[in-house]
């Protein structure tokens, strides 16, 4: 496996966990993880983990910037990974 594969696995798992933690904190009315942090994790490669976290935990699904940005980032990441794979082969 390449470094890119490991990076994507780790960042997506981390993003999924953070979305779950934030949802748990929201339910218990504790200190929250900022939306900026959640979106930044999605932007740096964790878009798949963010989307799964949104759907699985039903978290941030009513916020337009998440509903729009996370899937757009996922498409961009898929295109970039596809180009990287083609370029490396």
C-alpha positions as a printed Julia matrix, in Angstrom:
89×3 Matrix{Float64}:
   0.0    0.0     0.0
   1.16   3.48   -0.77
   1.6    6.39    1.61
  -1.46   8.04    0.01
  -3.6    5.0     0.85
  -2.47   5.0     4.48
  -3.0    8.75    4.74
  -6.54   8.53    3.35
  -7.45   5.62    5.62
  -6.17   7.43    8.72
  -7.64  10.87    7.93
 -11.04   9.43    7.03
 -11.18   7.27   10.16
 -10.09  10.24   12.3
 -12.71  12.49   10.67
 -15.44   9.9    11.21
 -14.47   9.6    14.9
 -14.43  13.39   15.36
 -17.9   13.73   13.79
 -19.14  11.04   16.17
 -17.55  12.74   19.17
 -19.08  16.07   18.23
 -22.52  14.49   17.89
 -22.14  12.92   21.32
 -21.11  16.26   22.77
 -24.08  17.94   21.1
 -26.48  15.48   22.71
 -24.99  15.99   26.17
 -24.71  19.77   25.7
 -20.95  19.8    26.31
 -18.2   21.85   24.68
 -18.33  21.28   20.9
 -15.8   20.84   18.13
 -15.92  23.87   15.84
 -17.56  23.66   12.43
 -14.34  25.03   11.0
 -12.41  22.05   12.37
 -15.0   19.59   11.06
 -14.87  21.12    7.58
 -11.07  21.36    7.64
 -10.81  17.64    8.37
 -13.07  16.98    5.39
 -11.03  19.33    3.2
  -7.66  17.72    3.95
  -8.81  14.34    2.71
 -11.42  13.18    5.2
 -14.46  13.88    3.05
 -15.55  10.23    2.89
 -15.28   9.9     6.66
 -17.17  13.17    7.07
 -19.99  12.04    4.78
 -20.29   8.66    6.52
 -20.23  10.43    9.9
 -22.92  12.85    8.79
 -25.17  10.06    7.6
 -24.45   7.52   10.34
 -24.66   9.94   13.26
 -27.25  12.22   11.6
 -24.93  15.1    12.35
 -24.79  18.45   10.53
 -27.35  17.21    7.99
 -29.42  20.4     8.27
 -26.49  22.76    7.77
 -26.31  23.78    4.1
 -22.55  24.3     4.1
 -22.02  20.7     5.24
 -24.69  19.2     2.98
 -23.11  20.95   -0.03
 -19.39  21.13    0.78
 -18.77  17.6     2.04
 -20.1   15.81   -1.1
 -18.34  18.35   -3.36
 -15.08  17.73   -1.5
 -15.6   13.98   -1.87
 -15.98  14.31   -5.64
 -12.89  16.53   -5.83
 -10.9   14.05   -3.74
 -12.03  11.12   -5.9
 -10.97  12.96   -9.05
  -7.6   13.9    -7.54
  -6.93  10.34   -6.37
  -7.95   9.0    -9.78
  -5.55  11.4   -11.5
  -2.78  10.51   -9.04
  -3.29   6.77   -9.66
  -3.25   7.26  -13.44
  -0.18   9.48  -13.24
   1.74   7.03  -11.06
   0.99   4.0   -13.24
